[in-house]
Amino acid sequence: MSKAYLRELIRRDPTTSWDTSQLSDHQQKNPDPLLSPASLLWPTSENYHVIPSNVLADLALDRMFTSLATARLEPFDLYSLWTTMPVDATTTRYRQAIARDLLDAKARVPVLSFIDGIEKVEQYLRAAAGARQPSGEERWLLDAVLTYTKTIKTVSEQMALVSWSSEGLQTFQDALTELESSERFLELSQSSIRVASELSQIRYKLILEDSTITVDRSESTDQDYRDHLQALFERFGDIDIQSPIIASSYRSRTHIDDRILTILARIFTEEFSDLAAFAHENHAFVAAWIPRLERELIYYLAWIEEILGFEARGLAWTLPALNDGPGVQHAEALYDLALAHDLQHVPTPPVTNQWHLDGNESITVVTGPNNGGKTTYARSVGQLYIVAALGLPVGASDAQITLAPSVTTIFSEREAADRATGRLEDEVLRIQSFFKTAEPESFLIANEIFSSTSVSDAIALGRLLIERCQDRQLRAIIVTFVDELAKPTPGVVSLVGSSDRVTHQRSYRFERRPPQGRAQALELALEHGLIS
């Protein structure tokens, strides 16, 4: 199966969206709570906070999430799910277990069958909504019910063949089993098969003479015209006749089609009456939890599809181990997810780095030459903590972290004439706001702040920021031009961006070592011939 499995599930006009409104319109109005599985996102209560828009923008996650939640998946509102961060480790571990199951290609098969089947149900219901003749609408509804019952049976059988390690997918399997064996579902399945069988026995003929079309019963016992055509063309080789794809354009019928259908309903009154009665009695046939589970599964699958695409380009992924409290935190072969997404059609993948903090380390000061990847590195660490909290695979080969109650970013901005406060004052106010709400282990990413003031003031403010973070047991990455902040201090780690000593070309890699002082200035002077 191709790694782009989710996109391949939607086999219709790519300019149309995956419209779930019809599915919701046909939900059962009085659901049985005993048949409803737990949420695949929230095992207990929805305890979360919405990630601020400026944090998403600073970490470039906003554009990545928007790109993944394409127009065709817009009805599922994946963006709001990916930007809602759980605040407890129990929820994150619950999600990680589900993601781990879905990362197994064999285990994905029944889940993909479920989504594929429900999507076909939605297509039939859209065709029903677009029908201009009552019998046509009723027939499309019957097709939707037949597909729905077949999907539930098939997926239930497939799920039973998989050993699920996650509580969430186990409850999903149990719900399918209970639904399939419920009296209401069995009656729905049997009655839909009975009505479909009656309709399949209808034989009629069309007599075309001049401008007149005559519709009448057919007593012919010949095989269907479809079978006749298939037999006729068998001599040209194997032919695999697929069922037509139900696209939005398939709704339209001519007035001649409508008139023929009306006449057939008068000729075959019993069959069409049974169809009408079936449609009336089973208008609401979809279990109430189906649309919710479909959306929650796609939350995982859309992200997994993206991360497996990175794997195909040589980039690793992992589900990070979670500390129960403060402890060693690290990530190997860490990379910027948004950059990897942007460069997915470029042969060269992003540069990877390492992230490591011992139990007594809390502050990382990143220095190095301009355009050396400092911001990208800090961004990748911020992404690590957010995506890990979401319970999804992160961009690293191995990782272990303590979940952050919140991730805050303060990125330097240009001065604006219409801003009430100056740039420095704005940064100080944002830091003050962070300290008011920050809990222990909260994460701050400060990028090139205090650059609008003097070096001495920047040093004083930077040291004060580090002290306050350590006092409050907070973690921080400080990207700065002030090397003095990275000098040996308990709990502070210095990372320096490296470059080639001869060509001065940036490596975009960061090493644990003391800051390089005026090395960048000397590099520039050498590059432009000011010194030899």
N, C-alpha and C positions, 0 to 999 in steps of 0.2 A: 504493500500500500504506500502511495506517495506520502511524503511528509507534509505536503500541502493538502492534507485530508479534509480540513474544514472547508476550504474554498471549493474543493471538488464536490462537496455535498450539495452545493447550491447550483444546480445545473439549469440555469435559466438566464434570461437577459441580464447581463451584469449592470445595466443601468437602473434596474429596478431594485427596490429594497425588500428585505425579508419582513413582510408585513404580518404581524401576529394578531391583528385586531379581530380577524374572523375567528381565530381559535378561541379568543377570550369570549366572543359573543356566543359560543356554543358550549361554554363550561356548564357543568352541573350546578344548579342553584343551591341545592341542599347537600353539600358534600358530607361524606361520612368521615369524621375526624380519625377514626381507627385505621382508615386506609391511607392516611396522609403521612408521607415520610417527613422526617425532620429536614430542615434547611441544610443544604450542602455548604453554606457559608457561615451560618450562625447556629452552633450546636445548642446554645442555651438562649441567652438574651442578646440583643443587638447592642453591644457595648463598644462604641467606636467614636472616632472624631474624623471630621472631614479635613483632608489635607488642604492647607491654604493654597490658593491659586498662585501666589508668588513663589511658594516652595516648588510647586510643580513646574513653573516656568523656569526657575533658576536651575533645577535639575534636569530640564529638558524632557521631563516625563509627560508634560501636557501634550506636546506635539506627537510623542510616541503613542500615548494612549488614544489620541484622536485618530491617528493614522490606522491603528489596529481596529478601532471601533468604526470601521468604514461605513459608508452609507447603506450598504446591504445588510449590515448588522445593527444599524441604528435603532430599530425598535426594541432591542434588548437593553439599551442604555448601559452598555458595558463601562463607559467612561465613569459613571457615578459609582459603579461597583469597585473599579480599580482605584478610585480616589477616596474611598472610605476605608480608613485604616483601623483594624481592631486594636484594642488597647490591653488585651490580656493574652498571655501565652497559650492558654487552653484553646482559644479559637484558632490561633495560628497553627498550633500542632494538629488540630482537627483538620484544617485545610491542607496542611502538608501531607497528611496521610492520604487524602483524596488525590492530590496532585501526584503523589508517588505511584498510586495505582494507575492513574491515567497516563503516566509516562511509559508504562509497559504497553507495547504495541498490541499484543494479544488481548490484553485486558480492555483496550480501547474499543475493540470490535463491537461488543453489544451496545456500548454507549453511542458509538457512531451510528449503529443501526437504529437506535431510539431517535436520535436527532433527525436522521434521514427520513424515517417513517413519519414523524410528527410534521416535518416540513412538507411532505407529500399531502398529509391531511389538510394542512393550511392551504395548499394549492387548490385542492378540490373545493374547499370551502369558499375560496375567492372566486372560483369558477361558478359556484352556486349563487353567490351574491351578484354576479354579473349576468346571470341567465335572465332572459326576457320572457320566459314562458314557465308557468308553475311546474309543469312536469319536468322540464329541464333542470330547474333548481332542485327538485326532489331527487332526481337521479344523481346529480353531483353530490348531494348530501349522503345518499346511499353509498357512493364510492368512497366518500370520506370516512364513513363509519366502517366499511369493510377494511380499509387501509389501517384505520385506528386499531381495530380489534386484532388484525393480523400482526401489527407492529408490537402490541403488548404481549401477545403470545410468543412471538419470535424472540423478542428481547428477554422475556422472562426465562425462556429456555437457554439462551446464550449466557445470561447472567449466572445461571446455576452451574455453568461449567467453569467459572472463574473463582479462584480463592481470593476473596477481597480482604485486604489487610485494614482497610479504613472503615470506621464506624459509619460514615456518611453513605458510602456506596453499598454497604451491607443493608442499611435501612431502606435504601432505594430498591434493592433486590427484593426485600421482604414486602415492600409496598406493591411491587409489580405482581408478586405471587398472590398476595391477598386480593388485589384488584382482579386478576385473571380468574380467580376461583369464586368471586362474589356472585350472588344470584343475579344482581342487576346486569353485570357484565356478560354472564353466560346467556341471559335472555337477549341482550343486545346483539351478541354475536350470532346466535341461532336465528333470530328473526331477520337480521340483515342478509344472512346466507339464503334463507328461504325466499325472501323477496327478490334477491338477485337471481336466484335460480328460476323463479317464475318469469322474470323479464327476459332471461336468456332463451326461453322457449318461444318467444314471440318471433314469428316469421311473417314478413309482409313483402309485397311487391309494389314497385312503382312502374306504371305504364305511361311512357312519354309519347304523346301524339300531338304534333303541331305545337301549340302553346298551352296544351292541357296536360296536367299531371294527375293521374288517377292512383289512389292509394287503396289497397285491398289486402285481405288475408292471402297468404301464400301456403298452399298445401304441399309445396315441393319439399322433398326430403334430401335434396342436394346439400352438400357441405357448404359452409359459409363461404362467401366470396373471398374473404381474406385467406382462408385455407386453400381455396382454388388458385389464387394468385401465387401463394407460396409454393404450391406444387408445380405450377407452371414454370416458375423461375428457378427451381431446384437444379436444373441442368447447368446453370451458370456458376454453381459452387455453393458453399455454405452461406446461408443467409440467416442473420440473427435479427428478427423483427422485434424492435423494442416498443414498449408502450409509449404513447405520445407524452411529451412533457407538457404539463399544464401551465402554460404561461399566461400572462395577463391578456394577450391578444386572442387567446383561445376562447374567451368569454363570448365574443361576438358571434351571432347566428343571423342568417338572413331571414327575411320574412317568410321565405319558402320553407326553410327548416322549421320555423315556428308553426306554420300552417300544417305541415305534414305531421308534426308531433301532436297537434290538437286533434287531427283526424284519427291518429293511432289510438289516442286516449279514448275516443268514442268507440272504436272497433274492439279494443281489448280493455273493456271497462273493468273487469275484475282485477286484472294485473295492475292497472294504473290506480285503481282505488286502494289496493293494498300498499302500493308505493306511497300514495298520499297519506294514508293512515300511519305508515311507518315514519315518514318524515315529520308528521305532526307530533307523534308520541316521543320521538327521539331527537328533537331539535337540540336539546342540551344533553350531549352525550360524553363530552370530554371531562375526565376527572379533574377536579378543581386545581390539583397540585401540578398537573402536567406542564402548563406554561411556566410556572416558577422553576421547576426542575430543569426544564429546557434552557432557560436563561442562565441558571447557576452552572450548569455543565459547560455552556459555551464560555462562561467566565474563565474556566480553566483551559478549555481546548484552544481558544483563540491565542492565549498566552503561550501554551505549550507548543503550538504550531510555530510561533515566532522563534521560540528558544531552540527548537529543533532545526530551524533554518540556520541559526547561528552555528549550531553544531556541524552542519554540513560544510561550513566555511572554516572549520578548524577551531572554533571558539567553544569553550567548555561551559557547562551549567551544573548547578548542584542545588539541592535543598539543604540550607545551612543547619548545622546543629545549633540548638538553642541552650544557652546557659540558664540555670535556675536563678542566678543572681550575678553579681559582678564577677568577672573572671577574665581569662585570656580571650582575646577576640582577634580573629585573623581571617583573611581571604587570600587564596592563592589564584594566580592568573586572573585577577579582577580586571574588568573592562567596563567601559561606558556603554550601557545598553542602548541609549538613544543614538549614540554615534554608530554603533553596530547596525542599528536599524537604518540609519541614513546611508550607510555605506554597503548595504546589502547587495548592490549590483556592481560594487567595485572589487577587483580581485584581491587587494590587500586589506586584511581585516585590521581592526584597531589594535594598538599596542596594549599588552596586558601588564599589570603591576601587582605588587603585593601589599597587603594591609595587615598590620600586626600591632597589637597592644597587649603588653603583659598586664597582670592583674592590678599592678600599682600605677599603671600609665593611663592617663585620661586625655591628654592634650597632644595634638599633632600640629607642628608648625611646618608648613610647606614653603620652601623658598627655591629659587632657581631663576634662570634666564627668562626673559619675556618670550612668549609663544613657545614655551617648553612643555605645555600640557598640565600646568598646575591646576587650572580651573577644571579641566576634564577629569583629572585624578580625584579632586575633591567631590566632583559631581558623581563619579562612579561609587564612591563610598556612601554618599547620601542615598543613591538609588539602592544600594545593597540593603540598607536598613529599612527602607520603605517596602521594597518588593518582598523582602523576607517576612515582614509583618503581615503582608497580604497572604502569606502561605504559598507563594509561587516560587518556581525555580529562579535563582539569581545568576548573574553573569560572572561566574568564577568556577574554578575546578574543584575547590574545597573551601568551606567557610564554617566559622563558628562565631556566634555573636550573642550578646545580651540584647534582647529587644529594647528599643527605645520607646518610651511612652509618647514621645513626639520628636519630630525632626523639624528644625527651624533653620532657615537660610537668611543670611544678610549679605547680599552682594552689592558691591559698590555701584552707584548709579551716577550718571552725569548730572551736573547742576542744571536746574530748570528755572527759567525766569519767573514762571507762574507758581512756583512752590513757596509755601508760606515759611518753611524752615530751610536753612542751608543744608548742604550735603552732610557735613559732619554732625550737625544737630540731629538730622533725621536718623543717622546711624546710631547715635547715642540713645535716642528715644526708642528705636526698635530693639536695641539690646536691653534697655530697661523693661520693655514689655515682655521680652523673653524671660528675664529673671523673675518676673512677677508670677508667671504660670508654670515655669519649668519644674518638673519632678526629678528626683535622682535618676540618673542614666539617660535623661533627655539629651538629644544630640543637636549641637550647633555647628553650622558650616558658615564661617565668616570668610568672605572672599574679597581681598584687597580693600578692606575697610580702613579708615583713618588715613587714606592716601591723599586727602585734600588738606591735611594739616602739616605742620612741620615735623621733621624726623623725631625731634625730642618729644613732642606731644604724642606722636604716634607710638613711640616706645612706652611712654607713661601709660597711655590708654590701653595699649596692648597687654602690658604686664598686669594692669588692674583687671582686665577681662579674664586673663588666665587665672589669677588668684580667685576671683569670684566664682569661676566655673569649678575650680578645685574645691573651694569651700562648700559648694552646693552639690558636690558629687556628680557633676555634669561632664559630658564628653564633648570635645570640640575639635574641629579641624580649622586651622587659621592659615589661610593663604596670604602671604604678605611679602612686601619688599623690604621689611625691616628685619635684617638678619639678627639683630640683638635679641629678638623674642625667641630665637631658636637656640640660644646658648644654653649649655648644660644646666638643667634645673630638674629637681625631683618631679617625676610624673609627666615630664614634657619630652616628646620625641621630636627630633629634627629629621625631616626628609628633604633631600635636595635633588632637584632635577639635574640630570647629567647631560653633557654634550661632548662631542668629539673634540679632543684637545687640538687637533690639527685643522680640521675643516669647520669646527664650531657648529656642526650640524646637530640639531636636537635629537635626542634618543627617545624622549617622552617617557623615560623610565626614572623612577625615584629610588634613592638609596638612603639608608640610615647613616648619616654622618653629619659632622658639624657644618654650618653654613659656609659658603665659599667667599664671603666678604665681597671684595671688589672684583672677583673673577669675571663677572659679566661685563663690567665696565672695561676691563682689560681686553676681553674678547672683542668688544665693539671697536676699541681703539686699534687693535691689531687688524681687524677686518677692513677698516677704512684707512689704514696706512698712517695713522697718527703716531704710532710708535712702531719700533722694529724689534 
